[in-house]
Structure formats: C-alpha cells, structure tokens
C-alpha cells in the first residue's frame, strides 16, 4: 500500500506542478499581449492626433482661402452689374423674348398671379408685386 500511496502522491504532485506551470505561462502570455495592445493603441492615438492636427490646419487654410475668393467674386460681380446697362440697349432688351415657362416661375417668385398673362403687374389678391432683394 505504501507503493501505491507514493505513486498516487507523486502523480498528484506532478499534476499540480503542471497546472502551476501552465497557469504561469498563460498569465505571462496574457500580460505580454496586453502590453503589445497598449503600445499599439498608444501609437494609433498618436497617429490620430497628428492627423487631426493636419485636418484642423487644412480646414483653417481652406476657410481663409474661401473667404478671400468670395470677396473677390462679389467685387467682380458688382463691376459686372454696373457695366451691364452699357452693353444692353433698350432695343436689345425689348427684342429679348423670355419663354413662358420662365415667366411663370418668375411671376410666382415675385408673388404675382402666373395665370394672369394680360396684366402681369397685378399681384396675387391685387397686391403690387415687389422684386426679391438679392
């Protein structure tokens, strides 16, 4: 019985040692994986921060350029509006025929009755139409 007892104790001791070695190796693997994940996450965060900084710089530069271009366009538009009466005479203007589809939409935007082609100066409900302000 002592031999069986010794064999049993040695088998159980071996199994406990194997379980301890396995547990220690498993914990080491988990800790190593977590460290790698932390390093990877930190690198991704640094890269995202750098990209965000580039995006903000680009947005600021684009906004500044957009405002500059808008001012230039409006200045040129004012110049064109001032010069249009010089190039278009009253006879040219009277010879210009506007299609009915455009006239109906234009009358509707001015608040005029588009179904009254005889007297377009009478607005909806007899009100005098006023052109829209730009």
C-alpha positions in Angstrom: 0.0 0.0 0.0 2.8 2.3 0.6 4.0 2.0 -3.0 0.5 2.8 -4.3 0.4 5.7 -1.9 3.7 7.1 -3.1 2.7 6.7 -6.7 -0.6 8.5 -6.1 1.1 11.3 -4.2 3.8 11.7 -6.9 1.1 11.7 -9.7 -1.0 14.3 -7.9 2.1 16.4 -7.2 3.1 16.2 -10.9 -0.4 17.3 -11.9 -0.3 20.3 -9.5 3.1 21.3 -10.8 1.9 21.0 -14.4 -1.1 23.1 -13.6 1.1 25.8 -11.9 3.5 25.9 -14.9 0.5 26.2 -17.3 -1.1 28.9 -15.2 2.1 30.9 -15.0 2.7 30.6 -18.8 -0.8 31.6 -19.5 -0.6 34.7 -17.3 2.7 35.6 -18.9 1.2 35.3 -22.4 -1.8 37.5 -21.4 0.4 40.2 -19.9 2.6 40.2 -23.0 -0.4 40.5 -25.2 -1.8 43.4 -23.1 1.5 45.2 -23.3 1.5 44.9 -27.1 -2.1 46.1 -27.2 -1.2 49.2 -25.1 1.8 50.0 -27.3 -0.4 49.6 -30.5 -3.2 51.7 -29.0 -0.8 54.4 -28.0 0.8 54.5 -31.5 -2.7 54.7 -33.1 -3.7 57.5 -30.7 -0.6 59.5 -31.6 -1.2 59.0 -35.3 -4.8 60.0 -34.9 -3.8 63.2 -33.0 -1.3 64.1 -35.7 -3.9 63.5 -38.5 -6.4 65.6 -36.5 -3.9 68.4 -36.3 -3.3 68.3 -40.1 -7.1 68.3 -40.7 -7.5 71.4 -38.5 -4.7 73.2 -40.3 -6.2 72.3 -43.6 -9.6 73.5 -42.6 -8.3 76.8 -41.4 -6.3 77.3 -44.6 -9.4 76.4 -46.7 -11.6 78.8 -44.8 -9.2 81.6 -45.2 -8.9 80.9 -49.0 -12.7 80.6 -49.3 -13.3 84.0 -47.7 -10.8 85.6 -49.9 -12.3 84.1 -53.1 -15.8 85.1 -52.0 -14.8 88.7 -51.6 -13.1 88.7 -55.0 -16.2 87.2 -56.7 -18.5 89.8 -55.1 -16.2 92.6 -56.2 -16.2 91.4 -59.8 -20.0 90.8 -59.7 -20.6 94.5 -58.6 -18.4 95.6 -61.5 -20.4 93.4 -64.0 -23.7 94.7 -62.7 -22.6 98.3 -63.1 -21.4 97.6 -66.7 -24.4 95.6 -68.0 -26.6 98.6 -68.9 -23.8 99.9 -71.1 -23.8 96.8 -73.2 -27.5 96.2 -73.4 -29.6 98.8 -75.1 -33.3 99.3 -74.7 -34.0 98.0 -78.2 -32.0 94.8 -77.5 -33.8 94.4 -74.2 -37.2 94.8 -75.9 -36.2 92.3 -78.6 -35.4 89.6 -76.0 -38.2 87.1 -75.7 -38.5 85.2 -72.5 -40.1 81.7 -72.7 -43.4 81.3 -70.9 -42.1 78.6 -68.5 -39.5 81.1 -67.2 -42.1 83.8 -66.9 -44.4 81.7 -64.9 -41.7 80.8 -62.4 -40.5 84.4 -62.2 -44.0 85.7 -61.6 -44.5 83.1 -58.9 -41.3 84.3 -57.1 -42.5 87.9 -57.3 -45.8 87.0 -55.8 -47.7 87.8 -59.0 -50.6 85.8 -60.4 -49.0 83.5 -63.0 -52.4 82.7 -64.5 -53.0 86.3 -65.5 -50.9 86.9 -68.7 -52.8 90.0 -69.6 -51.9 92.2 -66.7 -48.7 90.8 -65.0 -48.4 94.0 -62.9 -51.3 92.8 -60.7 -50.1 90.6 -58.0 -51.9 87.9 -56.0 -55.0 89.3 -54.5 -54.4 92.7 -56.2 -51.2 93.4 -54.3 -48.4 95.2 -56.2 -45.5 92.8 -56.6 -42.1 93.7 -55.4 -38.9 92.1 -56.8 -36.9 89.9 -54.5 -33.8 91.5 -52.9 -30.5 89.7 -53.7 
